[in-house]
């Protein structure tokens, strides 16, 4: 009974603290001087492709060499997107609400 009250109060204080931290982060993010650094479709594609390459190389090294096929797929998709201006990840990010940059506009 005492433990349950303690845990309830602890989690309540933890949530209040987290809410304050999140509000502070959002306030600082919205008032930052680097507005041009906000995420758009192109930066999202680059970030996700970099993450996929890093994870697939790591998994290929630690788990199975078949993960390197995924690394090749990501690289091939980036290569074809540079010529065709068609990128499935860009379409997905547009649907998620990210703003367009200049690369994937038609």
N, C-alpha and C positions, 0 to 999 in steps of 0.2 A: 504494500500500500504506500509506504513512504518512498520506495524506489520509483513507483509509478508517478507520484507527484513530482519527484525530483526530475525524472526524465521528461515529463510534460513541460515543466518550467524551463529546463535546459533547452529543449527543442524550440520552445517559443522564443527564448532569447536568441538562439541561433538564427531563427528565421528573421527576426527583427534586425539583427546585425547584417545578415546577407542582403536584406532589402535595402538597408542604408548603403551598403557597398555597391550594389547594382545601380541605385539611383545616382551615387557619386560618379560611377563610371560613365553612365549615360550622359550626365551633365557635362562631364569633361570631354566626352566624345563629340557631343553636339556643339560644343563651344571651342573645338580645336582650331588651330590656325591652318591646318593642312586639309582643307576641304577637298582639294584635288586628289587626295589619297583615299577617298571613299571608294568602296568596291563598285565596279561596274562589270559588265559581261566579260570583257577581255581579261581583266585582272582575275576574275573568278575562274575562267578557263585555264589560265596559266597556273593559278594556285592549285586547282584540283588536279591538273595534269602532273604538276610537280609532286603532289602528295601521292598520286597513284604510282608514279615511277619510283619514288622513294620506297613506298610500301612493297611494291612488287619485287624490287631488287632485294630488299631486306628479307622478304618471304622466300625468294629464290635462293638466297644464301643460307637461311636458317631451316627451311622446310623442304622445298622441292624445286629442282631446276625448271619445272614446268611453269613456274610463275614468271619466268623470263619471257614467255610468249605474250603475257599480258603487257609487259614493258614494251615489247615490240609493237603490239597493237596500239598502245597509246601514242608512241612515236609516229607510227604510220598515219594515225588519225590526225595528228598535228600537222604532218607533212601535207596531207591531202587538203586540209582546211586552209592552208596558206595559199593554195591555188584556186580552190573552188569556192571559198568563203562559206562552206557548209560545215557546220560543226554541231553534232547532236547535243553536246554539253551546253553550247551557247543557246540552243533552242530551249533546253530545260531551264537554264538560268533566267532567260527572258520570262518564261512562264512563272518562275518563282518571284519575279518582281524586280530583278536587277535592271538598272538602266543601261541602255546601249552606249557603247563607246563609238568608235569609228570603223573598226575592222570588220565586224560582221553585219554591217548595214548593206542592203542591196539597193 
